[in-house]
């Protein structure tokens, strides 16, 4: 039997940008997320699937921002 690995990200809750600090914060979170995924992938292999579940947007208006947050390799495989 083959194994399938899934990277599960949940309840991100993007909120509309109001201050430049939130942009810096998101960039920092994105960098740390990518580093963590790379470290995990080096040890365990690249996940077959990435699932983003739960509340992605805070008020339903932040989906474009959320889509821009994820790097292309995660979005396109």
C-alpha positions in Angstrom: 0.0 0.0 0.0 1.3 3.5 -0.9 1.3 6.4 1.5 -0.3 9.8 0.7 0.8 12.8 2.7 -1.4 15.9 3.2 -0.3 19.3 4.5 -3.3 20.7 6.4 -3.5 24.5 7.1 -6.6 25.5 9.0 -8.4 28.7 10.2 -6.1 31.3 8.7 -8.6 34.2 9.2 -7.2 36.8 6.8 -8.3 40.3 7.7 -8.4 43.4 5.5 -5.2 45.4 5.6 -5.4 48.6 7.6 -1.8 49.3 8.4 1.6 48.7 6.9 2.5 46.6 9.9 -0.1 44.0 8.8 1.7 43.7 5.5 5.0 43.2 7.2 3.4 40.7 9.6 1.9 38.7 6.7 5.3 38.6 4.8 7.0 37.3 8.0 4.3 34.7 8.5 4.6 33.7 4.8 8.4 33.4 5.1 8.1 31.2 8.2 5.4 29.0 6.7 7.6 28.4 3.6 10.6 27.6 5.7 8.6 25.2 7.8 7.2 23.4 4.7 10.7 23.2 3.2 12.2 21.7 6.4 9.3 19.2 6.7 9.6 18.3 3.0 13.4 17.7 3.3 12.8 15.3 6.2 9.6 13.6 5.1 9.2 14.3 1.4 7.0 16.8 -0.5 3.3 16.5 0.5 1.0 15.1 -2.2 -1.8 17.5 -1.3 -2.2 20.8 0.5 -5.6 21.3 2.2 -6.6 24.8 3.4 -9.7 24.5 5.5 -11.7 26.4 8.1 -12.2 30.1 8.0 -9.8 31.6 5.4 -11.3 35.1 5.4 -12.2 37.1 8.5 -15.3 38.8 7.0 -15.6 37.2 3.6 -13.9 40.1 1.8 -10.3 38.9 2.0 -10.2 36.0 -0.4 -8.0 37.8 -3.0 -5.5 38.7 -0.3 -5.6 35.1 0.9 -5.0 33.8 -2.6 -2.0 36.1 -3.0 -0.6 34.9 0.3 0.1 31.4 -0.9 3.2 30.9 -3.1 2.7 29.6 -6.6 4.3 26.2 -5.9 1.7 25.5 -3.2 -1.1 26.7 -5.5 0.0 24.9 -8.6 1.7 21.9 -7.3 
